[in-house]
Amino acid sequence: MTTFVDVEGAQLPVISDCDIVVVGAGPAGQAAAVSAARNGASVTLLERYHHLGGMASGGMVLVLDDMVNEGNEVVTTGIVDEFVDRLSKQDAAVFPPSEDCLTNWEMWKKWSRWGCIDFHQTGMPQPIIHAVAFDPDAWKRVALDMVVESKVNLRTHSWFSDVIREGGRITGVIAQTKQGRQVIRAKYVVDATGDLDVGAAAGAEYIDGQFIVTTVFRLANVDTQKAIDYEFAHPEEYKKLDREARRRIGGAWGMWWLKTPIDGVVWCNCPHMPGYDGISVEGMVTSEVEGRERMMKLYHFVKENMPGFEDAQMLGAAEQMGIRQTRLLQGEYVVTKDDVKSRRHFQDTVCRGRDYYTPYRALLPKGIDNLIVAGRHYSVESDAQKLSREIPPCMAQGEAAGVAAKLALEGNVALRDVDFTAIQKQMRAQGADPGDQPSPNALIEPVAAE
Ligand SMILES: Cc1cc2nc3c(=O)[nH]c(=O)nc-3n(C[C@H](O)[C@H](O)[C@H](O)COP(=O)(O)OP(=O)(O)OC[C@H]3O[C@@H](n4cnc5c(N)ncnc54)[C@H](O)[C@@H]3O)c2cc1C
C-alpha cells in the first residue's frame, strides 16, 4: 500500500524508503550508488534523463584522464578500473600499453590523437600516459549493468526538485516525474548532481562557479590516418589549416579532434563558450544555438580543406550541453588552487586524482548531518575545480561517498562523525586508492582533521 506524506498541503506518494538516496547518475553518482549497495545498503538512484553517465555519456566527454601521478603511477583504481575493464571487454575502450607510455615522437604520433597525453606538461612531445578513450553508448551499458547487478533501485526519468528537511537532517527528496511529484525517504543523501541541486535546496553554503561550456560533437567517416600522416609530413601547412579551423569553431584545446573506439569517428571537444551560466535556462538555450552554429562552421571548413576530412559527416552533438562548473559547495573544508598545485596531502584524504588529494571534509556541507556530495561540485575554489574535475577523480569521490554513507548508517551517526580511517580502510578493501599513503612527490603538511 502506498504511503503518502504531506508536503506543504499536497499529499505526495512515497515511492521508496531506503537507507541511501543518490541523486544524479553521472560518473560520481553511479560509483556512489554501486559502492554503497555493494556494502549492503538499500540504495535508490535518481536520474533526470533516461541514461546513466552524465557528462561521460550524454555529454560525450570521451577520454578518462587525471588517472596517473608522475611516472605513470595509476591513482584512480577501484570502480574506475572496473569500468575500464568492462568497457574493454565490449571493445569500447582504447589506452596505451604500459610499454608505450614514453616521451618520444614515435609514441606521440601513435597515441596523441587518442588523447592519451599528459596535457599538464608544456614541453613537446608531451608524455604518453595511461588515459582511456571510450565509447559513450558502451558507458551507458556498463553503468546500467553495474547498477542493476548491485541491486540499486534505479529511478531514471525522475528530476530532483526539492528536499524535505527536518532540522539538521534531510528526511526525503522529491522528484518531479510524468506521474507527478514523488518522495524518496532516506537516512542519508548523496548529492551527485554536478550542480549541487540537493545541497542548494537544503540550504548548504555554496559559490556560483563558472567555466566555458561546450556543445561537444562527433564527426564520422574521417580518414584519421591520412589526417595524422598529413600533420606529420606537412607540419607548417597543417598548422595553418588547424589555426583556421579553430578560428571558425571559436576556441578549442590543443587538439580539437581525437580518435574514438569507432573507426573513422572523431570526438570534437569544442567550441569553448565562456560567460554562460550552466544552470540558467536562458544560458543553456543561447549556448546550444551558438554551439551548433559554430560546429557547422568548423565542419564545412574541414570538409573542404583538411586532408582526411574530405568525406566527413556530421554525426551530431551530445545530448547534454557540456557543463564544466556551476555551483560549488563551500563545506567543512574548501580545497584551494594552492592545495591542488602544491599536491598537498591531507590526513583525511579519502580519494585522489592525478597528483592531488581530496580530504573527506571537502565532501561535507556545513550544518547538514546526513548529506554528502560527490563530483564536480565538491567543496573547492573555482580555479582549483578547473584542475580537479575530471571523470575518474569524480568517480573516486563517489566511491568514497558511498562507503562513508554506509559507515554512517552502520554507526547511526552524522556523516561528519564517520572515522575517515574507516573510509580509507574500506576503500582499500574494495581495490580503490584512498590516497592515505601519499606519493613521494606529495606535499606532506598534515592538516588536522576535525
Ligand atoms: C566539454 C567537457 C569536456 C571535458 N573533458 C574531460 C576529459 O577529457 N576527461 C575527463 O576525465 N573529464 C572531462 N571533463 C570533466 C568531466 O566530464 C566532469 O567533470 C564529470 O563528468 C563530472 O562528473 P559528475 O558525476 O560530478 O557530474 P555529471 O557528469 O555532470 O553528472 C551529473 C548527473 O546528475 C544528473 N542530474 C543533475 N541534476 C539532476 C536533478 N536535478 N535530478 C536528477 N538528476 C540530475 C545529470 O543528468 C547527470 O547524470 C569534461 C567536461 C566537459 C563539460
The ligand as a Gaussian input file, in Angstrom:
#p B3LYP/6-31G(d) Opt

LIG

0 1
 C       33.112000      19.604000     -22.627000
 C       33.762000      18.888000     -21.487000
 C       34.969000      18.244000     -21.678000
 C       35.557000      17.530000     -20.641000
 N       36.697000      16.825000     -20.879000
 C       37.083000      15.886000     -19.984000
 C       38.039000      14.909000     -20.346000
 O       38.587000      14.932000     -21.449000
 N       38.352000      13.957000     -19.441000
 C       37.759000      13.895000     -18.210000
 O       38.055000      12.954000     -17.448000
 N       36.856000      14.828000     -17.831000
 C       36.488000      15.803000     -18.687000
 N       35.520000      16.712000     -18.362000
 C       35.003000      16.782000     -16.973000
 C       34.006000      15.689000     -16.615000
 O       33.213000      15.316000     -17.717000
 C       33.059000      16.107000     -15.485000
 O       33.692000      16.899000     -14.536000
 C       32.486000      14.852000     -14.823000
 O       31.667000      14.156000     -15.731000
 C       31.697000      15.210000     -13.589000
 O       31.019000      14.077000     -13.124000
 P       29.794000      14.272000     -12.148000
 O       29.209000      12.922000     -11.891000
 O       30.224000      15.086000     -10.989000
 O       28.763000      15.213000     -12.936000
 P       27.970000      14.993000     -14.292000
 O       28.767000      14.195000     -15.256000
 O       27.502000      16.326000     -14.695000
 O       26.727000      14.101000     -13.847000
 C       25.663000      14.630000     -13.064000
 C       24.450000      13.730000     -13.208000
 O       23.396000      14.212000     -12.381000
 C       22.191000      14.293000     -13.134000
 N       21.393000      15.377000     -12.576000
 C       21.728000      16.683000     -12.491000
 N       20.757000      17.379000     -11.906000
 C       19.775000      16.493000     -11.609000
 C       18.488000      16.614000     -10.994000
 N       18.022000      17.808000     -10.553000
 N       17.741000      15.498000     -10.845000
 C       18.192000      14.287000     -11.279000
 N       19.390000      14.122000     -11.883000
 C       20.169000      15.216000     -12.032000
 C       22.681000      14.603000     -14.549000
 O       21.696000      14.296000     -15.513000
 C       23.909000      13.709000     -14.637000
 O       23.584000      12.393000     -14.991000
 C       34.931000      17.491000     -19.362000
 C       33.722000      18.167000     -19.168000
 C       33.136000      18.854000     -20.206000
 C       31.815000      19.525000     -19.981000

